[in-house]
Amino acid sequence: MTKDWEDRVAAAWATFDDYPEERAAEFRAVIDALVAELPDDSPLGPFEQACAWDSTGRSDKAVPLYREALARGLDGYRGRRAKIQLSSSLRNVGQPEEGVKLLTPELDAPSDELDDAVRATLALCLSSLGRDREGLSLVLGALAPHLPRYQRSMANYARALVNP
């Protein structure tokens, strides 16, 4: 993978909104062409393809590709993205418990800009399992630091939802 390849992938994703639903296959073909340039064992290939399937409404096609990318060693920022997106896709295909198992350890991972996405996606998975209070606690906890006021109160309310 080169900076040029990364730039072309970013440029392809920047055009995503130019592809209406009926042209989803065209967008996936753009991504597939870029993936074809990668070594066969690259974890980036299945990751980018999973993202393309997922973004065009096909979580069922994305799940095995996210799993493949992670199995091939996708880590770091993209690995965390893959876990978030895989968990969301698992929820979409009726397997939210797997999403909870995948994302729960991410709550203790080193902090980055994806922390709130981890919590939001985990909250959705928990809600799909009927664990709404836990999900709401995560969302309120993620929201609290962004509020101009009431940060401490909201953080306390978030904790009280799961630890009355």
Secondary structure, DSSP 8 states (H G I E B T S, - for coil): --HHHHHHHHHHHHTGGGS-GGGHHHHHHHHHHHHTTS-TT-THHHHHHHHHHHHTT-HHHHHHHHHHHHHTT--HHHHHHHHHHHHHHHHHTT-HHHHHHHHGGGGGS---TTHHHHHHHHHHHHHHTT-HHHHHHHHHHHHGGG-SS-HHHHHHHHHHHH--
